Amino acid sequence: MLLGVCPTKGRLLIGYESVRSLFNLEPGVMVMWWECPCGEDHFTACGRVAEADPQRAAAAVRAVRSQLETA
């Protein structure tokens, strides 16, 4: 199980079946693309560096969204 944050439901434990993909952009920052019980897909940056540096976490999420939009 992984921890995700939904804008409407707050912090949730995410089962592996809800994870669409994991992206490891740099050591200590991983971005999870997951299907939420609210019906939306969300992106969450997790990992040691992401938790300690919110700006790097936000940049990682933006980078993954950009990569998926152009794919």
N, C-alpha and C positions, 0 to 999 in steps of 0.2 A: 504494500500500500504506500502511496505517496501523498503528500500534503499539497492541496491546491487552494487557491483563493478565487471565489466567485464574487463579482460586484454586488449581486443581490442576495446570495446565500451565505457569504462569509467564508471562513476556513472550512474545508471539507477533506476528508480522507478519500483519495481517489484509488479505486481498484485498477489493477493492471489492464483489465478489459476495456476501461474507459480511455486509456492512453492511446492517442492516435500516432504519436511519434515523439522521440526524444532526440534533441540536438545537443551535441557537446561542442560548443564554440571555442572554448579555451579551458585550460585546467581550472577547476573550481567553479565553473559556470555551466549549467546545463539548462536548456529550455525544454519544457514539457508542453506539448500540444494535446489537449484533452477534451473529451466530451463531458459536459457538466449535466447533472440532473435537471438543471433549469432549462435545458434544451439548446443551449448555446455551446460553441467551442471556445475554449480559453487558452491562453498562453501563460505559463508561470515559469519564472526563472528560479532555479533552486541550486543548492550547492554552497559550499563554504564561502567562496568569494562573493557569490550573489547575495547571500545573507548579510555579509559584512559591508557591502558596497552597493547601495540601492541604485546609484547611477549606472554602474556597470551592468546590473541586472536589467534595468530598463533598456539600455542600449542593446543588450543581447536579445531581448524580446523583439525590439524594433528590427534588428538584423534578420531574425528568423522570419518575421512577418513579411519583410521585403523580399527575401529569397523565395518564399512560397507564392507571393503575388506575381513574381516574374517567371516562375517555373511553368 
